[in-house]
Amino acid sequence: MIEGIGIDVVDISRFQESLDRTPALREKLFTSREASLPVASLAARFAAKEALAKALNARYVFAWHDCEVVNEESGRPAFIFTGDIAERIDGSIVHLTLSHDAGIASAMVIVERA
Protein backbone atom coordinates (compact mmCIF):
# COMPACT_ATOMS: atom_id res chain seq x y z
CA MET A 1 0.00 0.00 0.00
CA ILE A 2 1.33 3.45 -0.88
CA GLU A 3 1.69 5.63 2.19
CA GLY A 4 2.90 8.78 0.48
CA ILE A 5 4.26 10.41 -2.64
CA GLY A 6 6.54 13.44 -2.74
CA ILE A 7 8.11 15.49 -5.49
CA ASP A 8 10.45 18.45 -5.41
CA VAL A 9 12.14 20.65 -8.01
CA VAL A 10 15.26 22.78 -7.49
CA ASP A 11 16.69 25.51 -9.71
CA ILE A 12 20.36 24.51 -9.89
CA SER A 13 21.79 28.05 -10.31
CA ARG A 14 19.76 29.35 -7.36
CA PHE A 15 20.92 26.38 -5.31
CA GLN A 16 24.55 27.19 -6.21
CA GLU A 17 23.96 30.80 -5.13
CA SER A 18 22.66 29.54 -1.77
CA LEU A 19 25.73 27.35 -1.29
CA ASP A 20 28.02 30.28 -2.20
CA ARG A 21 26.17 32.68 0.10
CA THR A 22 26.08 30.25 3.05
CA PRO A 23 29.15 27.98 2.96
CA ALA A 24 28.03 26.00 6.05
CA LEU A 25 24.89 24.92 4.18
CA ARG A 26 26.76 22.18 2.32
CA GLU A 27 27.84 20.54 5.60
CA LYS A 28 24.40 20.99 7.14
CA LEU A 29 22.48 19.34 4.28
CA PHE A 30 24.85 16.64 3.03
CA THR A 31 26.98 13.80 4.30
CA SER A 32 30.68 13.92 3.49
CA ARG A 33 30.17 11.51 0.57
CA GLU A 34 27.35 13.63 -0.86
CA ALA A 35 29.11 16.97 -0.30
CA SER A 36 31.89 16.21 -2.79
CA LEU A 37 29.49 15.83 -5.73
CA PRO A 38 28.87 18.45 -8.46
CA VAL A 39 26.19 21.06 -7.78
CA ALA A 40 23.59 19.46 -10.11
CA SER A 41 23.87 16.22 -8.15
CA LEU A 42 23.67 18.10 -4.86
CA ALA A 43 20.55 19.91 -6.00
CA ALA A 44 18.95 16.59 -6.97
CA ARG A 45 19.85 15.10 -3.58
CA PHE A 46 18.38 18.12 -1.80
CA ALA A 47 15.22 17.67 -3.88
CA ALA A 48 15.18 13.98 -2.86
CA LYS A 49 15.30 14.82 0.84
CA GLU A 50 12.55 17.41 0.42
CA ALA A 51 10.45 14.94 -1.57
CA LEU A 52 10.94 12.36 1.17
CA ALA A 53 9.64 14.80 3.77
CA LYS A 54 6.59 15.41 1.60
CA ALA A 55 6.00 11.69 1.05
CA LEU A 56 6.11 11.17 4.81
CA ASN A 57 3.52 13.94 5.27
CA ALA A 58 5.74 15.50 7.93
CA ARG A 59 5.02 12.53 10.21
CA TYR A 60 8.73 12.15 10.82
CA VAL A 61 11.16 14.92 11.52
CA PHE A 62 14.59 13.78 10.42
CA ALA A 63 18.10 15.16 10.37
CA TRP A 64 19.45 15.86 6.90
CA HIS A 65 22.37 13.49 7.44
CA ASP A 66 20.04 10.65 8.47
CA CYS A 67 18.92 10.15 4.87
CA GLU A 68 21.85 9.89 2.48
CA VAL A 69 21.28 9.53 -1.24
CA VAL A 70 23.64 7.05 -2.89
CA ASN A 71 23.86 5.34 -6.25
CA GLU A 72 23.67 1.57 -6.41
CA GLU A 73 26.11 -0.29 -8.67
CA SER A 74 23.53 -0.09 -11.45
CA GLY A 75 23.41 3.71 -11.09
CA ARG A 76 19.95 3.64 -9.54
CA PRO A 77 19.58 6.19 -6.72
CA ALA A 78 18.60 4.97 -3.26
CA PHE A 79 18.42 6.24 0.30
CA ILE A 80 20.53 4.99 3.18
CA PHE A 81 18.69 5.71 6.43
CA THR A 82 20.38 6.10 9.80
CA GLY A 83 19.39 7.57 13.14
CA ASP A 84 15.78 8.01 14.19
CA ILE A 85 14.36 7.87 10.67
CA ALA A 86 15.85 4.40 10.13
CA GLU A 87 13.75 3.06 12.98
CA ARG A 88 10.63 4.97 12.00
CA ILE A 89 10.72 3.99 8.33
CA ASP A 90 11.60 0.35 9.08
CA GLY A 91 9.31 -1.98 7.16
CA SER A 92 8.63 0.52 4.37
CA ILE A 93 9.96 0.42 0.84
CA VAL A 94 11.15 3.82 -0.38
CA HIS A 95 11.33 4.35 -4.14
CA LEU A 96 13.45 7.25 -5.43
CA THR A 97 14.10 8.77 -8.82
CA LEU A 98 16.32 11.77 -9.62
CA SER A 99 16.84 13.92 -12.67
CA HIS A 100 18.70 17.08 -13.63
CA ASP A 101 18.53 18.81 -16.98
CA ALA A 102 18.16 22.33 -18.39
CA GLY A 103 19.10 23.95 -15.09
CA ILE A 104 16.53 22.06 -13.01
CA ALA A 105 17.02 19.16 -10.59
CA SER A 106 14.04 17.07 -9.54
CA ALA A 107 13.24 14.09 -7.37
CA MET A 108 10.24 11.90 -6.74
CA VAL A 109 9.76 9.61 -3.75
CA ILE A 110 7.15 6.94 -3.10
CA VAL A 111 6.87 5.40 0.35
CA GLU A 112 5.23 1.99 0.31
CA ARG A 113 4.32 -0.14 3.31
CA ALA A 114 5.57 -3.67 2.69
The first five atom37 places (N, CA, C, CB, O) and aatype in JSON, in Angstrom:
{
  "aatype": [12, 9, 6, 7, 9, 7, 9, 3, 19, 19, 3, 9, 15, 1, 13, 5, 6, 15, 10, 3, 1, 16, 14, 0, 10, 1, 6, 11, 10, 13, 16, 15, 1, 6, 0, 15, 10, 14, 19, 0, 15, 10, 0, 0, 1, 13, 0, 0, 11, 6, 0, 10, 0, 11, 0, 10, 2, 0, 1, 18, 19, 13, 0, 17, 8, 3, 4, 6, 19, 19, 2, 6, 6, 15, 7, 1, 14, 0, 13, 9, 13, 16, 7, 3, 9, 0, 6, 1, 9, 3, 7, 15, 9, 19, 8, 10, 16, 10, 15, 8, 3, 0, 7, 9, 0, 15, 0, 12, 19, 9, 19, 6, 1, 0],
  "atom_mask": [
    [1, 1, 1, 1, 1],
    [1, 1, 1, 1, 1],
    [1, 1, 1, 1, 1],
    [1, 1, 1, 0, 1],
    [1, 1, 1, 1, 1],
    [1, 1, 1, 0, 1],
    [1, 1, 1, 1, 1],
    [1, 1, 1, 1, 1],
    [1, 1, 1, 1, 1],
    [1, 1, 1, 1, 1],
    [1, 1, 1, 1, 1],
    [1, 1, 1, 1, 1],
    [1, 1, 1, 1, 1],
    [1, 1, 1, 1, 1],
    [1, 1, 1, 1, 1],
    [1, 1, 1, 1, 1],
    [1, 1, 1, 1, 1],
    [1, 1, 1, 1, 1],
    [1, 1, 1, 1, 1],
    [1, 1, 1, 1, 1],
    [1, 1, 1, 1, 1],
    [1, 1, 1, 1, 1],
    [1, 1, 1, 1, 1],
    [1, 1, 1, 1, 1],
    [1, 1, 1, 1, 1],
    [1, 1, 1, 1, 1],
    [1, 1, 1, 1, 1],
    [1, 1, 1, 1, 1],
    [1, 1, 1, 1, 1],
    [1, 1, 1, 1, 1],
    [1, 1, 1, 1, 1],
    [1, 1, 1, 1, 1],
    [1, 1, 1, 1, 1],
    [1, 1, 1, 1, 1],
    [1, 1, 1, 1, 1],
    [1, 1, 1, 1, 1],
    [1, 1, 1, 1, 1],
    [1, 1, 1, 1, 1],
    [1, 1, 1, 1, 1],
    [1, 1, 1, 1, 1],
    [1, 1, 1, 1, 1],
    [1, 1, 1, 1, 1],
    [1, 1, 1, 1, 1],
    [1, 1, 1, 1, 1],
    [1, 1, 1, 1, 1],
    [1, 1, 1, 1, 1],
    [1, 1, 1, 1, 1],
    [1, 1, 1, 1, 1],
    [1, 1, 1, 1, 1],
    [1, 1, 1, 1, 1],
    [1, 1, 1, 1, 1],
    [1, 1, 1, 1, 1],
    [1, 1, 1, 1, 1],
    [1, 1, 1, 1, 1],
    [1, 1, 1, 1, 1],
    [1, 1, 1, 1, 1],
    [1, 1, 1, 1, 1],
    [1, 1, 1, 1, 1],
    [1, 1, 1, 1, 1],
    [1, 1, 1, 1, 1],
    [1, 1, 1, 1, 1],
    [1, 1, 1, 1, 1],
    [1, 1, 1, 1, 1],
    [1, 1, 1, 1, 1],
    [1, 1, 1, 1, 1],
    [1, 1, 1, 1, 1],
    [1, 1, 1, 1, 1],
    [1, 1, 1, 1, 1],
    [1, 1, 1, 1, 1],
    [1, 1, 1, 1, 1],
    [1, 1, 1, 1, 1],
    [1, 1, 1, 1, 1],
    [1, 1, 1, 1, 1],
    [1, 1, 1, 1, 1],
    [1, 1, 1, 0, 1],
    [1, 1, 1, 1, 1],
    [1, 1, 1, 1, 1],
    [1, 1, 1, 1, 1],
    [1, 1, 1, 1, 1],
    [1, 1, 1, 1, 1],
    [1, 1, 1, 1, 1],
    [1, 1, 1, 1, 1],
    [1, 1, 1, 0, 1],
    [1, 1, 1, 1, 1],
    [1, 1, 1, 1, 1],
    [1, 1, 1, 1, 1],
    [1, 1, 1, 1, 1],
    [1, 1, 1, 1, 1],
    [1, 1, 1, 1, 1],
    [1, 1, 1, 1, 1],
    [1, 1, 1, 0, 1],
    [1, 1, 1, 1, 1],
    [1, 1, 1, 1, 1],
    [1, 1, 1, 1, 1],
    [1, 1, 1, 1, 1],
    [1, 1, 1, 1, 1],
    [1, 1, 1, 1, 1],
    [1, 1, 1, 1, 1],
    [1, 1, 1, 1, 1],
    [1, 1, 1, 1, 1],
    [1, 1, 1, 1, 1],
    [1, 1, 1, 1, 1],
    [1, 1, 1, 0, 1],
    [1, 1, 1, 1, 1],
    [1, 1, 1, 1, 1],
    [1, 1, 1, 1, 1],
    [1, 1, 1, 1, 1],
    [1, 1, 1, 1, 1],
    [1, 1, 1, 1, 1],
    [1, 1, 1, 1, 1],
    [1, 1, 1, 1, 1],
    [1, 1, 1, 1, 1],
    [1, 1, 1, 1, 1],
    [1, 1, 1, 1, 1]
  ],
  "atom_positions": [
    [[0.84, -1.17, 0.0], [0.0, 0.0, 0.0], [0.89, 1.25, 0.0], [-0.96, -0.01, 1.22], [1.85, 1.32, 0.76]],
    [[0.58, 2.2, -0.83], [1.33, 3.45, -0.88], [0.92, 4.33, 0.29], [1.1, 4.19, -2.24], [-0.26, 4.62, 0.5]],
    [[1.93, 4.75, 1.04], [1.69, 5.63, 2.19], [1.85, 7.1, 1.82], [2.64, 5.28, 3.33], [1.2, 7.96, 2.42]],
    [[2.69, 7.39, 0.85], [2.9, 8.78, 0.48], [3.74, 8.93, -0.77], [0.0, 0.0, 0.0], [4.54, 8.06, -1.12]],
    [[3.53, 10.05, -1.43], [4.26, 10.41, -2.64], [4.76, 11.84, -2.46], [3.38, 10.26, -3.92], [4.01, 12.71, -2.0]],
    [[6.01, 12.09, -2.82], [6.54, 13.44, -2.74], [7.36, 13.76, -3.97], [0.0, 0.0, 0.0], [8.0, 12.89, -4.56]],
    [[7.32, 15.02, -4.36], [8.11, 15.49, -5.49], [8.67, 16.85, -5.13], [7.26, 15.55, -6.81], [8.04, 17.63, -4.42]],
    [[9.86, 17.14, -5.64], [10.45, 18.45, -5.41], [11.3, 18.82, -6.62], [11.3, 18.47, -4.11], [11.87, 17.96, -7.28]],
    [[11.38, 20.11, -6.89], [12.14, 20.65, -8.01], [13.04, 21.77, -7.49], [11.18, 21.17, -9.14], [12.6, 22.6, -6.69]],
    [[14.29, 21.79, -7.94], [15.26, 22.78, -7.49], [15.92, 23.44, -8.7], [16.32, 22.13, -6.56], [16.38, 22.76, -9.61]],
    [[15.96, 24.76, -8.7], [16.69, 25.51, -9.71], [18.18, 25.42, -9.35], [16.2, 27.02, -9.79], [18.59, 25.9, -8.29]],
    [[18.96, 24.81, -10.21], [20.36, 24.51, -9.89], [21.18, 25.79, -9.67], [20.99, 23.69, -11.01], [21.98, 25.83, -8.73]],
    [[21.0, 26.82, -10.49], [21.79, 28.05, -10.31], [21.42, 28.75, -9.01], [21.57, 29.0, -11.5], [22.3, 29.3, -8.34]],
    [[20.16, 28.75, -8.64], [19.76, 29.35, -7.36], [20.31, 28.54, -6.19], [18.22, 29.44, -7.26], [20.69, 29.11, -5.17]],
    [[20.36, 27.22, -6.35], [20.92, 26.38, -5.31], [22.41, 26.67, -5.15], [20.69, 24.89, -5.64], [22.91, 26.76, -4.03]],
    [[23.12, 26.83, -6.26], [24.55, 27.19, -6.21], [24.74, 28.52, -5.5], [25.15, 27.26, -7.64], [25.65, 28.67, -4.69]],
    [[23.88, 29.5, -5.8], [23.96, 30.8, -5.13], [23.78, 30.65, -3.62], [22.89, 31.76, -5.69], [24.47, 31.31, -2.84]],
    [[22.87, 29.78, -3.21], [22.66, 29.54, -1.77], [23.9, 28.93, -1.13], [21.45, 28.62, -1.56], [24.29, 29.33, -0.03]],
    [[24.51, 27.98, -1.82], [25.73, 27.35, -1.29], [26.87, 28.36, -1.21], [26.14, 26.16, -2.17], [27.65, 28.34, -0.26]],
    [[26.97, 29.25, -2.21], [28.02, 30.28, -2.2], [27.78, 31.29, -1.09], [28.08, 31.0, -3.57], [28.72, 31.72, -0.42]],
    [[26.54, 31.67, -0.89], [26.17, 32.68, 0.1], [26.33, 32.15, 1.53], [24.74, 33.14, -0.13], [26.69, 32.9, 2.44]],
    [[26.04, 30.86, 1.72], [26.08, 30.25, 3.05], [26.95, 28.99, 2.98], [24.64, 29.9, 3.55], [26.42, 27.89, 2.81]],
    [[28.25, 29.13, 3.11], [29.15, 27.98, 2.96], [28.84, 26.81, 3.91], [30.56, 28.42, 3.18], [29.08, 25.66, 3.54]],
    [[28.33, 27.08, 5.1], [28.03, 26.0, 6.05], [26.83, 25.16, 5.62], [27.76, 26.59, 7.43], [26.59, 24.09, 6.18]],
    [[26.09, 25.63, 4.64], [24.89, 24.92, 4.18], [25.25, 23.54, 3.62], [24.17, 25.75, 3.12], [24.51, 22.58, 3.83]],
    [[26.34, 23.46, 2.92], [26.76, 22.18, 2.32], [26.94, 21.12, 3.41], [28.09, 22.36, 1.51], [26.47, 19.99, 3.27]],
    [[27.63, 21.48, 4.49], [27.84, 20.54, 5.6], [26.54, 20.22, 6.33], [28.84, 21.11, 6.58], [26.35, 19.09, 6.8]],
    [[25.66, 21.19, 6.43], [24.4, 20.99, 7.14], [23.48, 20.02, 6.4], [23.69, 22.32, 7.33], [22.82, 19.19, 7.03]],
    [[23.44, 20.11, 5.08], [22.48, 19.34, 4.28], [22.99, 17.97, 3.84], [22.11, 20.13, 3.08], [22.19, 17.06, 3.63]],
    [[24.31, 17.82, 3.69], [24.85, 16.64, 3.03], [25.89, 15.91, 3.87], [25.44, 17.03, 1.71], [26.63, 16.52, 4.65]],
    [[25.93, 14.6, 3.69], [26.98, 13.8, 4.3], [28.29, 14.1, 3.58], [26.64, 12.27, 4.24], [28.29, 14.75, 2.53]],
    [[29.39, 13.65, 4.12], [30.68, 13.92, 3.49], [30.77, 13.29, 2.09], [31.82, 13.38, 4.37], [31.38, 13.87, 1.19]],
    [[30.16, 12.13, 1.91], [30.17, 11.51, 0.57], [29.35, 12.33, -0.42], [29.62, 10.06, 0.64], [29.75, 12.51, -1.57]],
    [[28.2, 12.82, 0.02], [27.35, 13.63, -0.86], [28.01, 14.97, -1.18], [25.98, 13.86, -0.22], [27.96, 15.43, -2.33]],
    [[28.61, 15.6, -0.18], [29.11, 16.97, -0.3], [30.16, 17.15, -1.39], [29.69, 17.41, 1.0], [30.34, 18.27, -1.88]],
    [[30.84, 16.1, -1.79], [31.89, 16.21, -2.79], [31.37, 16.16, -4.23], [32.9, 15.11, -2.59], [32.14, 16.29, -5.18]],
    [[30.07, 15.97, -4.39], [29.49, 15.83, -5.73], [29.29, 17.19, -6.41], [28.14, 15.1, -5.65], [29.28, 18.22, -5.73]],
    [[29.15, 17.21, -7.74], [28.87, 18.45, -8.46], [27.52, 19.05, -8.04], [28.88, 18.2, -9.99], [26.65, 18.35, -7.52]],
    [[27.37, 20.34, -8.27], [26.19, 21.06, -7.78], [24.88, 20.49, -8.33], [26.29, 22.53, -8.15], [23.88, 20.48, -7.61]],
    [[24.84, 20.03, -9.56], [23.59, 19.46, -10.11], [23.19, 18.22, -9.32], [23.76, 19.11, -11.61], [22.0, 18.0, -9.06]],
    [[24.16, 17.41, -8.95], [23.87, 16.22, -8.15], [23.46, 16.6, -6.73], [25.1, 15.29, -8.1], [22.59, 15.95, -6.15]],
    [[24.07, 17.63, -6.19], [23.67, 18.1, -4.86], [22.24, 18.63, -4.87], [24.63, 19.2, -4.36], [21.46, 18.35, -3.96]],
    [[21.9, 19.38, -5.89], [20.55, 19.91, -6.0], [19.53, 18.78, -6.1], [20.43, 20.84, -7.23], [18.45, 18.86, -5.51]],
    [[19.85, 17.74, -6.85], [18.95, 16.59, -6.97], [18.82, 15.86, -5.64], [19.46, 15.61, -8.06], [17.73, 15.4, -5.29]],
    [[19.9, 15.76, -4.89], [19.85, 15.1, -3.58], [19.07, 15.94, -2.57], [21.26, 14.84, -3.05], [18.35, 15.39, -1.74]],
    [[19.2, 17.25, -2.65], [18.38, 18.12, -1.8], [16.9, 17.94, -2.14], [18.8, 19.6, -1.96], [16.06, 17.83, -1.25]],
    [[16.6, 17.9, -3.44], [15.22, 17.67, -3.88], [14.71, 16.33, -3.36], [15.12, 17.73, -5.42], [13.55, 16.21, -2.99]],
    [[15.58, 15.31, -3.35], [15.18, 13.98, -2.86], [14.8, 14.03, -1.39], [16.32, 12.97, -3.08], [13.8, 13.43, -0.99]],
    [[15.58, 14.73, -0.59], [15.3, 14.82, 0.84], [14.02, 15.61, 1.09], [16.48, 15.47, 1.58], [13.24, 15.26, 1.99]],
    [[13.8, 16.65, 0.32], [12.55, 17.41, 0.42], [11.36, 16.56, -0.02], [12.64, 18.7, -0.43], [10.3, 16.58, 0.62]],
    [[11.52, 15.81, -1.09], [10.45, 14.94, -1.57], [10.14, 13.85, -0.55], [10.84, 14.3, -2.93], [8.98, 13.47, -0.37]],
    [[11.16, 13.35, 0.12], [10.94, 12.36, 1.17], [10.1, 12.95, 2.3], [12.29, 11.85, 1.72], [9.16, 12.31, 2.78]],
    [[10.43, 14.15, 2.72], [9.64, 14.8, 3.77], [8.18, 14.94, 3.35], [10.24, 16.17, 4.11], [7.28, 14.75, 4.17]],
    [[7.96, 15.28, 2.1], [6.59, 15.41, 1.6], [5.88, 14.06, 1.55], [6.59, 16.05, 0.21], [4.71, 13.96, 1.9]],
    [[6.6, 13.03, 1.13], [6.0, 11.69, 1.05], [5.64, 11.17, 2.43], [6.96, 10.72, 0.36], [4.69, 10.39, 2.58]],
    [[6.39, 11.6, 3.44], [6.11, 11.17, 4.81], [5.06, 12.06, 5.48], [7.39, 11.17, 5.63], [4.71, 11.84, 6.64]],
    [[4.56, 13.04, 4.75], [3.52, 13.94, 5.27], [3.92, 14.57, 6.59], [2.22, 13.19, 5.44], [3.09, 14.77, 7.47]],
    [[5.2, 14.87, 6.72], [5.74, 15.5, 7.93], [5.48, 14.67, 9.19], [5.15, 16.88, 8.1], [5.52, 15.21, 10.3]],
    [[5.21, 13.38, 9.04], [5.02, 12.53, 10.21], [6.32, 12.33, 10.95], [4.43, 11.18, 9.82], [6.33, 12.13, 12.16]],
    [[7.42, 12.37, 10.22], [8.73, 12.15, 10.82], [9.59, 13.38, 10.59], [9.41, 10.88, 10.22], [9.73, 13.87, 9.47]],
    [[10.15, 13.87, 11.64], [11.16, 14.92, 11.52], [12.5, 14.19, 11.5], [11.08, 15.99, 12.7], [12.77, 13.36, 12.37]],
    [[13.32, 14.48, 10.52], [14.59, 13.78, 10.42], [15.73, 14.76, 10.19], [14.56, 12.75, 9.3], [15.54, 15.84, 9.64]],
    [[16.9, 14.37, 10.62], [18.1, 15.16, 10.37], [18.54, 14.92, 8.93], [19.24, 14.79, 11.38], [18.41, 13.81, 8.41]],
    [[19.05, 15.96, 8.3], [19.45, 15.86, 6.9], [20.44, 14.73, 6.66], [20.06, 17.18, 6.44], [20.38, 14.05, 5.63]],
    [[21.34, 14.52, 7.61], [22.37, 13.49, 7.44], [21.83, 12.08, 7.66], [23.51, 13.74, 8.4], [22.5, 11.1, 7.34]],
    [[20.62, 11.97, 8.2], [20.04, 10.65, 8.47], [19.4, 10.02, 7.23], [19.01, 10.75, 9.57], [18.92, 8.89, 7.29]],
    [[19.39, 10.74, 6.13], [18.92, 10.15, 4.87], [19.92, 10.56, 3.78], [17.44, 10.63, 4.5], [19.87, 11.67, 3.25]],
    [[20.81, 9.66, 3.49], [21.85, 9.89, 2.48], [21.39, 9.29, 1.16], [23.22, 9.28, 2.93], [20.87, 8.18, 1.12]],
    [[21.61, 10.03, 0.09], [21.28, 9.53, -1.24], [22.57, 8.97, -1.86], [20.66, 10.66, -2.15], [23.59, 9.66, -1.95]],
    [[22.5, 7.72, -2.27], [23.64, 7.05, -2.89], [23.2, 6.46, -4.23], [24.22, 5.93, -1.95], [22.01, 6.39, -4.53]],
    [[24.17, 6.05, -5.0], [23.86, 5.34, -6.25], [24.27, 3.88, -6.08], [24.59, 5.98, -7.47], [25.39, 3.58, -5.66]],
    [[23.35, 2.99, -6.42], [23.67, 1.57, -6.41], [24.63, 1.28, -7.56], [22.37, 0.7, -6.53], [24.87, 2.15, -8.4]],
    [[25.18, 0.09, -7.59], [26.11, -0.29, -8.67], [25.51, -0.06, -10.05], [26.52, -1.75, -8.53], [26.22, 0.31, -10.99]],
    [[24.23, -0.27, -10.17], [23.53, -0.09, -11.45], [23.38, 1.38, -11.82], [22.17, -0.75, -11.4], [23.04, 1.7, -12.96]],
    [[23.63, 2.28, -10.86], [23.41, 3.71, -11.09], [22.11, 4.21, -10.49], [0.0, 0.0, 0.0], [21.89, 5.41, -10.37]],
    [[21.25, 3.28, -10.12], [19.95, 3.64, -9.54], [20.15, 4.35, -8.2], [19.07, 2.38, -9.35], [20.91, 3.89, -7.36]],
    [[19.45, 5.49, -8.0], [19.58, 6.19, -6.72], [18.77, 5.47, -5.63], [19.1, 7.65, -6.86], [17.74, 4.85, -5.89]],
    [[19.28, 5.58, -4.41], [18.6, 4.97, -3.26], [18.96, 5.76, -2.01], [19.0, 3.47, -3.1], [19.97, 6.47, -1.98]],
    [[18.14, 5.63, -0.99], [18.42, 6.24, 0.3], [19.13, 5.24, 1.2], [17.12, 6.75, 0.98], [18.87, 4.04, 1.13]],
    [[20.02, 5.73, 2.03], [20.53, 4.99, 3.18], [20.02, 5.75, 4.4], [22.12, 4.86, 3.17], [20.33, 6.93, 4.57]],
    [[19.26, 5.08, 5.24], [18.69, 5.71, 6.43], [19.48, 5.33, 7.66], [17.23, 5.31, 6.6], [19.86, 4.17, 7.84]],
    [[19.73, 6.32, 8.52], [20.38, 6.1, 9.8], [19.62, 6.91, 10.85], [21.91, 6.5, 9.76], [18.69, 7.65, 10.52]],
    [[20.01, 6.77, 12.08], [19.39, 7.57, 13.14], [17.93, 7.23, 13.34], [0.0, 0.0, 0.0], [17.48, 6.13, 13.04]],
    [[17.19, 8.2, 13.85], [15.78, 8.01, 14.19], [14.92, 7.61, 12.99], [15.23, 9.27, 14.79], [14.02, 6.79, 13.13]],
    [[15.21, 8.18, 11.84], [14.36, 7.87, 10.67], [14.5, 6.41, 10.26], [14.72, 8.78, 9.49], [13.54, 5.83, 9.74]],
    [[15.66, 5.81, 10.48], [15.85, 4.4, 10.13], [14.88, 3.52, 10.9], [17.3, 3.96, 10.4], [14.31, 2.58, 10.35]],
    [[14.69, 3.83, 12.16], [13.75, 3.06, 12.98], [12.3, 3.34, 12.58], [13.94, 3.39, 14.46], [11.48, 2.42, 12.52]],
    [[12.01, 4.58, 12.31], [10.63, 4.97, 12.0], [10.17, 4.47, 10.63], [10.49, 6.47, 12.06], [8.99, 4.17, 10.45]],
    [[11.09, 4.38, 9.69], [10.72, 3.99, 8.33], [10.88, 2.49, 8.12], [11.56, 4.75, 7.31], [10.55, 1.97, 7.06]],
    [[11.38, 1.8, 9.14], [11.6, 0.35, 9.08], [10.32, -0.36, 8.64], [12.07, -0.18, 10.45], [9.24, -0.11, 9.17]],
    [[10.46, -1.24, 7.68], [9.31, -1.98, 7.16], [8.68, -1.33, 5.93], [0.0, 0.0, 0.0], [7.78, -1.9, 5.32]],
    [[9.14, -0.14, 5.57], [8.63, 0.52, 4.37], [9.64, 0.38, 3.24], [8.34, 2.02, 4.65], [10.84, 0.26, 3.46]],
    [[9.13, 0.39, 2.03], [9.96, 0.42, 0.84], [9.92, 1.85, 0.33], [9.48, -0.62, -0.26], [8.84, 2.42, 0.15]],
    [[11.09, 2.43, 0.09], [11.15, 3.82, -0.38], [11.73, 3.82, -1.79], [12.02, 4.7, 0.57], [12.87, 3.42, -2.01]],
    [[10.92, 4.26, -2.73], [11.33, 4.35, -4.14], [11.79, 5.78, -4.41], [10.16, 3.94, -5.11], [11.17, 6.74, -3.94]],
    [[12.88, 5.94, -5.16], [13.45, 7.25, -5.43], [13.88, 7.35, -6.88], [14.64, 7.53, -4.49], [14.47, 6.42, -7.43]],
    [[13.57, 8.47, -7.5], [14.1, 8.77, -8.82], [14.59, 10.21, -8.83], [13.04, 8.52, -9.94], [13.97, 11.09, -8.23]],
    [[15.7, 10.45, -9.52], [16.32, 11.77, -9.62], [16.5, 12.14, -11.08], [17.67, 11.8, -8.87], [16.62, 11.28, -11.95]],
    [[16.53, 13.45, -11.33], [16.84, 13.92, -12.67], [17.41, 15.33, -12.57], [15.59, 13.88, -13.58], [17.06, 16.08, -11.66]],
    [[18.27, 15.68, -13.5], [18.7, 17.08, -13.63], [19.01, 17.35, -15.08], [19.93, 17.39, -12.72], [19.78, 16.64, -15.73]],
    [[18.37, 18.42, -15.58], [18.53, 18.81, -16.98], [18.02, 20.24, -17.13], [17.77, 17.83, -17.94], [17.12, 20.66, -16.41]],
    [[18.6, 20.97, -18.05], [18.16, 22.33, -18.39], [18.09, 23.24, -17.17], [16.8, 22.27, -19.08], [17.19, 24.08, -17.06]],
    [[19.04, 23.07, -16.24], [19.1, 23.95, -15.09], [18.17, 23.6, -13.94], [0.0, 0.0, 0.0], [18.09, 24.35, -12.96]],
    [[17.48, 22.48, -14.04], [16.53, 22.06, -13.01], [16.9, 20.67, -12.51], [15.06, 22.07, -13.56], [17.24, 19.78, -13.3]],
    [[16.84, 20.49, -11.19], [17.02, 19.16, -10.59], [15.68, 18.78, -9.98], [18.18, 19.14, -9.51], [14.98, 19.63, -9.41]],
    [[15.32, 17.51, -10.09], [14.04, 17.07, -9.54], [14.2, 15.68, -8.91], [12.95, 17.05, -10.65], [15.12, 14.92, -9.22]],
    [[13.26, 15.39, -8.02], [13.24, 14.09, -7.37], [11.81, 13.72, -7.07], [14.09, 14.09, -6.07], [10.97, 14.58, -6.81]],
    [[11.54, 12.43, -7.12], [10.24, 11.9, -6.74], [10.47, 10.72, -5.81], [9.4, 11.48, -7.99], [11.35, 9.89, -6.03]],
    [[9.65, 10.66, -4.75], [9.76, 9.61, -3.75], [8.38, 8.99, -3.53], [10.34, 10.17, -2.42], [7.38, 9.7, -3.42]],
    [[8.36, 7.67, -3.47], [7.15, 6.94, -3.1], [7.48, 6.08, -1.89], [6.6, 6.08, -4.29], [8.44, 5.31, -1.92]],
    [[6.69, 6.21, -0.83], [6.87, 5.4, 0.35], [5.75, 4.36, 0.37], [6.86, 6.28, 1.66], [4.57, 4.68, 0.34]],
    [[6.17, 3.12, 0.4], [5.23, 1.99, 0.31], [5.39, 1.1, 1.53], [5.47, 1.18, -1.0], [6.5, 0.7, 1.88]],
    [[4.28, 0.8, 2.17], [4.32, -0.14, 3.31], [4.38, -1.55, 2.76], [3.06, 0.04, 4.26], [3.54, -1.95, 1.95]],
    [[5.38, -2.3, 3.19], [5.57, -3.67, 2.69], [4.49, -4.6, 3.21], [6.96, -4.2, 3.08], [4.49, -5.79, 2.89]]
  ]
}
